[in-house]
Amino acid sequence: MKSQLGFVLVLLFAFLFFVGCNGENPGTWPQDKVSEKISKSLELSGLTLQPRAEGGFTGTGKRDEETITVIVTQNPAESRIDWDAKGDRGFVETGFFELR
């Protein structure tokens, strides 16, 4: 009985630790945190994002000598951000980040 209680407590601690670490919803992240995540994912420098009327963000950054335009959609219900990135020299990438 004692070992079962210990096992349950360890599982509870692990659950609370991981939920605490990952509990912040990317679908509600502020502009600066979204910019940081996308800059790192796309290897962009100088990414500047502005809020979009329909939600999310749009902006541009540089990757090598190419200017990349990014459109970001936030989905709070899915704890997720999605982005479409297109460069002026042919770069194209669609990506996402989510916490489950």
PyMOL commands that set and color helices and strands:
alter all, ss='L'
color gray80, all
select helices_A, chain A and resi 2-22+26-28+31-42+76-78
alter helices_A, ss='H'
color red, helices_A
select strands_A, chain A and resi 45-51+57-63+66-75+80-87+92-98
alter strands_A, ss='S'
color yellow, strands_A
deselect
rebuild
show_as cartoon
